[in-house]
Amino acid sequence: MKLLCAIDFSESTIDLIKSAEKLGTHCNATLVLAHVMPPDENEIEFQPIIEAHFKPRKKYYTEPDSTEKGDSVPILHNRKYQLLQTITEWLKEKGISSEISIMHGNEVDGIIEQAAKHETDMILLGSHGHKALYQLLIGSVCEGVLRKATIPVVIVPKGNTKKNVAPPAQD
């Protein structure tokens, strides 16, 4: 079984990964960690929540004060890949195999395309918990994926795993 875990690096990502880890363990599934970089994503963000929770085993990224120069899109792509690699290593320690997939474009279409490309059996999404007015005016990725998906979609609510998550290990 293969599960596509759509990661957006928001606060709901930890809940999503923890839920995917549980489901992956019970189903003996491979997780496809998928991230779609929307066309307007052009700033490099630091993700302390992800790194604090999953503890990178290696330093994959260049420090902000590095003399390396380059276009921000490849740097951003590399940064997202490195964060996904950190999660992959954590999953490996839990005995779960995983793959990484990054693409650029519309988030809803990208998730659907990646699910088809990797022949996944289910899509897992994290909910941001936006209010009804926001959903009405803006819509959501979850709503779009639910409408377009031809395979089951599981939406993990924000804060779903707080009761079951141990605090991050101290160095």
NORFENLIN-V526375 format. One record per helix or strand. SS is the DSSP state (alpha for helix, beta for strand). FROM is the first residue (numbers start at 0). TO is the last residue. Records with the same first field share a line. If there is no record, write none. Layout:
SS: FROM-TO + FROM-TO
//
This chain:
beta: 1-5 + 29-36 + 97-103 + 121-125 + 151-155
alpha: 12-26 + 47-53 + 71-92 + 106-116 + 131-137 + 140-147 + 161-163
//
